Amino acid sequence: MKRLARATVAAVTVLGLGVPSIVSAATTISTSGPSSPVVVSDVATDVTSLQNKNHVSVHTDTDQHAYTGDANVSGNTTGGAASTGAASNNSTTSASVAISNPSSLALGGSGGVGNQTVTTQGPSSPVTVSAVSTMTTTVENDNHIYVNTDTDQHASTGDANVSGNTTGGSATTGSASNTSSSTFTLVVTN
C-alpha cells in the first residue's frame, strides 16, 4: 500500500514563459497517506528581450552657379556707362529627426510563484516545496546616425572694360556672393 500511495502523489511543476510577467497558479494538496512524500516544485520564468535599431541618414548636395556678364564701353566718341547686376547664391538646409524607443517593457509585476498549500499529511510524509522565480531582461540599443552635407557654390562677375573711346564712360560689374546655412537637430531617446 505504501508504493501505491507514493505513486499517486504527483509532483506539480508550473513553467511560465512570456511577457508580461507570469504568476504561477496556486497548488493545494490535502490528505496524503502515511509515508507519502509530497514534492511541490513551482517555477516562474519571465524573459523580456527588446531591440531598438535606428538607422538615420541625412545627406544634402547643393551645387549652385551664378555669373554676371561683361560690362564693356568701347569704340565710342563719348562713352556711356555700362554695368552688370549682382551674382549671388543662397542655400539653406534644415532637418529635424526625433526618434523615441522604449528602453524597457512595462511589466505587469516582478513575476513570481503561486501559493502552495499542503494540509493533512500522513505520518512519515515529508513535504518539500520548491519555489523559483526568475526574471531576465535584455535591452539592446543600436543607433547609427549619418550626417553629410556637400555644398558647392560658385559666383563670379564679368569683366569691366572701358577702352577705345574719345571720352570714356564707366563700366561696373555687380557684386558676387555666396551664402550657405545648414541646421540639423537629431534627437534619439532609448
GIVEN-V710975 format. One record per backbone hydrogen bond with DSSP energy under -1.0 kcal/mol. NH is the residue of the N-H (numbers start at 1). CO is the residue of the C=O. Records with the same first field share a line. If there is no record, write none. Layout:
BEGIN
NH->CO, CO
END
This chain:
BEGIN
5->1
6->2
7->3
8->4
9->5
24->112
27->115
29->117
31->119
32->120
35->123
38->126
40->128
41->12
42->130
43->14
44->132
45->16
46->134
48->136
50->138
52->140
54->142
56->144
58->146
60->148
62->150
64->152
66->154
68->156
71->159
73->161
75->163
79->167
82->170
84->172
87->175
89->177
91->179
93->181
95->183
97->185
99->187
101->189
112->22
117->27
119->29
128->38
130->40
132->42
134->44
136->46
138->48
140->50
142->52
144->54
146->56
148->58
150->60
152->62
154->64
156->66
161->71
163->73
166->76
167->77
172->82
177->87
179->89
181->91
183->93
185->95
187->97
189->99
END
